[in-house]
């Protein structure tokens, strides 16, 4: 019988703590009355903050591999996990009043949310194909249930079924690609797969097939064209508080999976998977930015914009360089921050019996709440890449990494598509500042939600003016890839 040394167990202390708290919250919630549900909420938030402290306290800045080579704690994992905790905390703050006004303020939302975070933690630290798949499925199963949380909504049930069926198909393709890699190399460990593919000759057709299946599975989880069909339907159909969760933090975990499977496991086959990513980048930029222009529902508009932003992330990874990986990492963190704020604003403007899902619902927001309108303006400017917001710098560093590898035409194409995409972001600003209010109801997000939203919006501006610290952390995290 194999026994893991104590040093291996200490690597997974944050994951074990998270699992223990999920079980505790699940049991405690059973004995709470509806009016006491705030206990579940605060236990959930405490869990996220305590896990953040544990993760940072146990980080010494170096890489440690444990659990038989299947789990790694490195600067990349620490950075991405910390971002997941902080953003999930903000997501739950934004969601609380929305949940309460729709009789959704139940323990299931928070237990599933923490279950998804646990899956993301495992996925981010996965150093074996088996751990990658376990983390992915743990995260995905929580997301499927969260989308269907509003049981009396036919739209939410339809979205959950689409997500589940297509997600299962993509997971099957990913698993098939992994099984081919295992059959060719005889190992599940990511570094050993990389070494085996470099040192030993393998049947090129079989490796190419494996890469195709792996990239297809990854593209689905990211929402890249032509595997994007679930994104707008799920974003629109799910309750806005769930869309907020799915549309922000999950992209960080999907990015980690992209790096682990392509940059770390298959670096010697960069020409093959890089070409596939390049094609998907071209398609995603065009489809995401052009179709978003025709949307009147802001959740669908942001869904298509997600496809375009994912293209920028893949653009950095496609370069196969440390600079490209660092730029893509910076971009995905900034996108998650912007997305949490934008979807959070949709949630905060909604109230009982009223969903602020249409662009027209933002009409005259400046008259109803000048500060929230300014914060939303920051998010829209940042997503469009307007300086001095951080979205401009995020796009700039990705484009620089693309030019450095000798593909200026692709950088030019991305710039043109971004200019086209700026239209639908600026249209939201036009609604807020130049149209008459469609609703005279005052906007009262609550003190904590308002403070977190303000911090979220100002961080987009501050990081745009002083991007150096976060960028240097991303460069250090990408140095070992």
Steps between C-alpha positions, in 0.01 A plus 500: 500500500638842402533767770552863405762681712390789721660749261259381229200547726604855584484583128126435496411663834298778326306239300438286811384806694265597218357147485452492878320835498275392214390198706457721810290759315289224343418356845450836673266622226264207557421627851454866410165671450449716193550821698834364630645433155745785550705260714565287192598808302751623757645151552553484125677835490713403801599180318622695197701748707651229723596291196665807346705553817598131509604501135715811537647395836619166363659655191879534508533612138630168368341199331412184696366181346325241714237226521694271271574777251133580441480833685718812478519820699690764303479879451248448217268297723524742793423805283204345321352348817525833683318669213226234512443551874486880480269508198269232642474704821391800289257286300327381818480857634334620178263202494355515849215750452417351161468154657289630789251678272437183294477237774836362385685592819565138588800303613517309171628805312789551738588132542502452123699822459764378745494157334578671171784693667642173636491356148680810372765463771567138401501592131743788546747280692452189284827342388353178368238431232294321765506800737413733210191294421393465863527877556318575176208270577467622858477856372269415210249297702464788746441742211234280337304490826540874561360588157190290578463642853185696415285189470176676397671672206469319169770722353749405771418129464550520123833678545615238752408213267688658208801565722496146640465318167759708316729501804485121522583476129800731541619313810481175307714644221754632751512163674548321168792726412653437844462125460690511169781696665513245781509214251788662311713605797404249770460772765236738633744752648520822300882556518565135410268527199693806383834323546379185327371689196832685469739209553323210333363474148124455491253442225433855387145427381400360841644800685324734258168324570559534874574871464185556293279339766673683785475839329133444416425423865692808614334723240155397624584581861634840395209569263707549185353483148385256361428345843326808638136407444426449870636836621220748405219257587643410842586860586151618410306205641670467838401727791713814483679411825609169345599666172717731709681196645528303176611802295789608723691263729465186288706654219803509731481125558447431129809707424703299752389179327603649165851570629543167678392291201656698215791707633622241752395161357535566126770768448675294229177500295449874516484530121193273494292638786619854430356478150166378636488784753584749226201390293268518802634846588415632153148353514432597861600864452270533199199309636518646851535864401266504200208304649518694828402813305158352422414412863246693706534277808809608693567148630512367142709799395751429776492131406612576146755748633633213716570306181703793367692539828577127509654547155748748650590250772561230239698753295756526780516122556529440125838676491661219701730751673540589867406861416184378328403279794553789744295735279218245472505447877477875560216523249292218651532648850397843376214356296368310804515826700316697230243225441422469871437874511287516184280202590497621861348827381222306323431320829505818711260685268252209509237480772201287589284451191743692280805377310742762368592279204432731207720783382204735536493423874822701531337810347559809708698318767708815544191684626402220738850428635791704357763296687378159378474640147863613524609158628316328214665745259840387632410137435376571148804714414733233637332222302522714189869566566476876553793657692570561785298198611682169547324335205715711267824381659379137506433510126828680437723240670326215317544675165866569579561129568335411167718748310812364673439155350472644150124521440422871466207426266322316782560790737360742240194278450441494879521880513245537218260258671544686830409829333183337365427361847536841662163594346284281721687597818466870425132444423447408867668828598270685262194342664622597849594861427290619207164319528213576734451261795261217419452443872478759778564246777809605701801268490596375847759222476570485875807624683723192465403428138544868413843509663616183323365628167682831550824316579447278197451797269785707640738203478441498125617862487788468748638186335485680167717783635730272703499158329863420583454309828240254371685460171825419680320236708361346180847501339645323806217244497550429129878471526489129588271398214 
